[in-house]
Amino acid sequence: MKNILMYSDEISRVEYDPNHPFKPGRGKHLMELLKRYSLIYEDNQQIITPEPLNEELLYLAHTRYYIDLFKRADEGEFRLEMLEAGLGTGDNPIFRGMYRFSMITAGGTHQGAMMLMNDEARFVFNPIGGFHHAGKNHAGGFCYINDIVIAAADLVRKGKRVAYIDIDVHHGNGVQNAFYRSNNVLTISIHESGRTLYPWSGFENETGEGDGFGYNVNIPLLKGTDDEVYVYAFESIVPPLIESFKPDIVFAQIGGDAHREDPLAHFRLTSNGYKKAVRIINDISPKILAIGGGGYNEYKTAALWTLAWAVFCGLEPCDHYAGVVGGMMYGPEAHAGRLEDEPFVANGVDKDESFAHARDVVAYIKKNVFPVHGIR
């Protein structure tokens, strides 16, 4: 079965604002790296330009009132209610074409989900997708339309079981809220604790309600968390839950902002820990829909996504340009001539505290969530 990359030059040219940290141009950087490292020329790979989402699908995740406000804002109208809905804020500015941008990014995620459901692919990656903060009636955290919730909800109403694994450094609050009372979607988010990072939520005791009790799992870790602590927590929780839940399709939000060079968060991960998490996801998932999510060092994020693509496709990067002009064909940015990081291990009191906290979180989940799934 095919490995699909959803890519649009149009989307990669979009700019929220010149000074805004979210850069859709990461998609273009990803394409350059995939070509440089010979990762996009296999017979079982295909690049697809996503089509805009059918508007009726928006209402699987959002209210008609919010979508009406969103469309009016895109057309240049201003109302105070827009600010109340998170539109026109510093995080979510109003810019020309934002509705089409959101419809195409959401369309790519939904199209990928349908391809997986119909056995047309084993893996689909929509890098400019993964807007996990958008709420039912508001924008938030650089996210206007929650493409994840739309695609997952449509799969659920078509009889599929969906697991959602979020390795973005920020808690996937919009996805959590949408499925908090559902046992058809297992949501797992590993992220920096809400004590120190937006959206200030995602604590281990947020485990779902009603039918959804035990199907919402949060793994909040302390700032300063390194590869060792992160992989320990991830390995302890994620594989047993996925094995027990037996999803038809796994959504993986693979934001690159957990990296130690990201300017908006405080983890200390390298490409080594990131790749380990991606390998685990690949090994435990029957079919995978990966969505890009965050990452605000745009060149490092593109490098991490390149490594993730290679893992999901079973390939090894091969740089045919190494050594040419100093190996810096990709530009003057830090680490531009290489994808992989050197190993890094934190030490001292902060390391001890982050590991102790991770052990406490793991113990809490094993005690309170694992029994719901029959895991001993």
N, C-alpha and C positions, 0 to 999 in steps of 0.2 A: 504494500500500500504506500501511497505517496506521503512525502513530507512537504507541507505547504507553507510558503511565506507570503503573508498578506503585506503588500507594499504599494504605496502610492506616492509618486513624486509631488503631487498636489498637496497632500497632507504634510509631507516633510518640509514644504516651503511655508507653512503656516507659522505665524508668530503671534503669541498672546499680546506681548508688549516687548519692546527692545530690552527692557531691564528685568523681565519676568524670568524666574529660574526654570520654568518648564519649557523645554526646547524640542518641538517635534522634529527638528533637524537631526536628532539622534538616529532617526530611521535612515537618513541618507548616509550617515557615518557607518551605520551597521552594514549597509549594502556595499560600501567601499571595502570594508574589512572582509566581508564574506568573499568578495572577488579576490582580494589580495591573498587570502589564505586558502584559496581553492576549495571553498566550502559550498558553492552554489551551482556546481556543474554536473551533479549526479543525475542519472536517468530517472530516478524515483523522486526527484525534487521538482517543484513547480512554483513559480512566482505568480501570484494572482493580484490584480488590482481590485480592491474591495468596492462593492456597490453600496450606495446609501441605503440605510435601513428603511424598511417599510414603516411609515409613521405609526401605524396602529400598534406595532410592537413596543413603542415607547411606553405605552400605558400598562405594560407588565411590570414596570418599575417606577413610574412617575404619575403624578396626578395631571389631569388635563389642565388644571389651573396653572401649574408650574410650567408645563410645556408652552402654554399660551403666553405666559410672561417671557419665557426664554425666546420665543419666536419674535415677539414684539421688541425685545431688547436688541435682537439681531437686526431688526429693521430700522433701528435708530430711535425708537420711542423710549422715553424715560418716565418711570413711575416709582414712587417710594416703595411700593410693594416689591419691586425688583431687588432692592437692597435687602429687604427682609428675607428674600429667597436666595440671598448670597450672590446675586448678580450685580456686577459693578463694584465689587470689593477689590482690595489689593490682590487677594488670592485668585479671584475669578473675575478678571476684568471683562468688560464688554468690548468686543472687537468685530469688525466686519467679517462675515463668513463663519462665525463661530457655530451657527446652527448646522451648516453644511459640514464643517469639520467634525462635529460631534456625530452627525448621522453617518458619515463615511467610516469613522473609527468604530462606531457601534455596529455598523453593517459588516465590517471585517470580522469582528468577534462572532456575531451571529452566523454569518456565512460559514465560518470555520466550524462552529458547533454543529451546523446542519451537515457539513461534509463528514464529520466524524460519526454522527448518528447514522448516516447513510452508507457507511463503510467505504467512503471515497478517499479516506486518508487515515493514517495512524497518528500523525502529529501535525498540528497547525500552530503557527506562530504569528500573532498580530502584535508587532512591537509597539505601535502607537495605539494601544488599547490598555485596558486595565484600570479604569477610572473608578476605583473602589471607594472613594469618599462621597460620591454624589448620592444624595438622599431622595426620598420619595417626592418631596416638595421643595428641595433646595439644592443649590450648588455648594461645593465645599472642597477645600484642599486641591485646587486646580482642576476639579472634576465637575463637569456640567451634566453629563448623561452617563448613567451607570450601565455600561455595556455588558458587564459581567452578570448583573442581576437579570437583565433582559434575556441574554442567551441561556442562562441556567434555568430561569423560570419557564422559558419556552420548551426546553428539554424535559423539564419535570411534567409539564402538562401533556407532553407526548409520551409519558410513561418511563422516562429514564431516571436513573439515580446518578446524582452529580456530587462529586467531592471537590472542594475548593481549598487549595493550599496557597497561602499568601506569604511570600518571603520578602516582600517590601518591608523596609524598616518602620513604616507607619502602619498602625492597626487598620485593617480593612473594615471600618465601621459601617460603611454603607451596605456592604454585602451582609455583614452580621445582622444589621437591623432588618433587612429584607427577609431573612430566613430564620429569624430567632425562634419562631414557633413551629418550624417545619422539621420533620425527620426524613425528608426526601433529599435534602442537601446537607452534607457534612461540611462545615466550614472550619478551617484550621488557619490561624494567623500567628506567625512568629514575628515579633517586632520589638522595638525599643519600648520600654514601659511608658504608659500614659502619664506617669509621674513627671517625666522629663521631656515628652515629645507629643506634638499634635498627632491625633485628635483627642488626646487626654483620656483615652478609653482603652478597652481591651485587656482588662485584668483577668486573672485566672478564674475568678469566681463568676465571670459572665459566661454561663454554660448553657444558655437556652431556657425557654419556658414552655410549659404545656407539652405537646408532642415533640417539641424541639429540645427538651431537656437532655443534655448529654451530646447534642449534635452541633453545638457551638463550642469551639475549643480555642482558647487563647494561651499563647506562650510568651508572656511579657518578660523581657530580659533587661538587665541594667545597662546604662550607658557605659561604654568601655568594653563591652562584650567582644571577645576575640573568636577566632575560628574554633578553637578547642571547646569553649563553652557553648557556642552556637550549635556545633555539630552534635555535641552530647545531648542537648535538649531536643534537637530535631530528630535524631535517631531514636531517642527514647520514646517519643510520642507519636510521630507521624506514621511510620510503617505499620505498627500494630492496629491503629485506627483504620487505615485504608484497607488493610487485609480483612478486618472484620466487617467493614461497611460494604465492601465489594461494589464499588461504583462502576457504572457503565462508561463514564467519561470523567477524567480529572481535569479541572481547570487549575492552572498554575500561574499565579501572578508573580512574575520574576523580576520585580523592580531591583535596580542596581544601587539603591541608596543606602544599603547596609554596608557598603564598602567604606573603608577607613578614610578615603579621600573625598567622600561626599560632603559638601559644605552645609547641608541642612540637617544633619543628624550626628549621632555620637557613638555608633558602633565602630569596631576596629577590625572588621572582616577584610580578608584579602580574597583574591580570585580563588584561592585554594578551598576556603570554606564554602564559598558560593558554589563552586563546581561540585563539591561533595553533596550539597543539598539538591542540586539539579540532578546528579546521578541517582540519588535515592528516589526522587520523583519519577525519573525515567524507568527505574527498575520495578517500581511498585504499581505503575499505572497501565491499564489496558489501552487507553487512548488518551491523548493529551492535547488540550488547548492551552497554549502558553500565551499570556498577554503581558506587555512590557511593563506597565506601571511606572513607578518613579525612577529617579536617578538624575542627580543635578550636577554631577561632573559628567558632562555629556560625552566626552571621549572615553572615559573609563566605563561608563554605562554601555556604550556601544561595544567596547571590548568584552565586557562581561556577557552581553547578549550573544556575541560571536562565539564565545566559549560554550554558552548554553545551547546554541543551535548545533554546534559540533557534537555535543554530548547526545542530544535528542536524535540526531541523525546518524550516530555511530561513526563519526569521522574524527580524524586528527588534523588540526590546522597545519598547513605547510606554506611557509612564507617564501615564495620564489624571489622576492625582492630584497631579502636580507642582505645587508652589506652595501646595497646601492645607495649612494649619497649618504653614507653613514647609517643606512637602514631606516632613514627618517622620511620615507615616501609619504607617510600619513600626516605629516605636519609637525610643528614644533612643540606640541603639547607634551606634558610629562608622560612617559611610558609609551609614547606613540609608536616606538619601534618594536614593542612587544605586547603580547596579550596577557601573559601570566605574571603574577607578582612573586616576589621572594616570600618565603614563609615568614610569618610574624607570630610571636607568642607573647602576650602580655604577662607581666609578673607584678609582685608586690601586693599591697593591701587591696587595691582595686580589683585585681584578678581574683583574690580570695573571696571578696564580697560578691563579685558577679557569679562565680561558680557556686557559692553557697545559695545565692538567690535562685539560680537555675535549678539546683537540686530540690529546693523547696517547691518551686512551681511544678516540676515533674512529679514530685510526690503527691501534690494536691490533685493533679489531673489523674494520676493512676488510682488514687483513692476515690475520687468523686465522679469521674467520667468513664474510666475503663469498665467498671461493673455494668454500666448501661449497655455496653457492647459485648458483654460476656468475655472480656479480656482479663485474664488472671495475672 
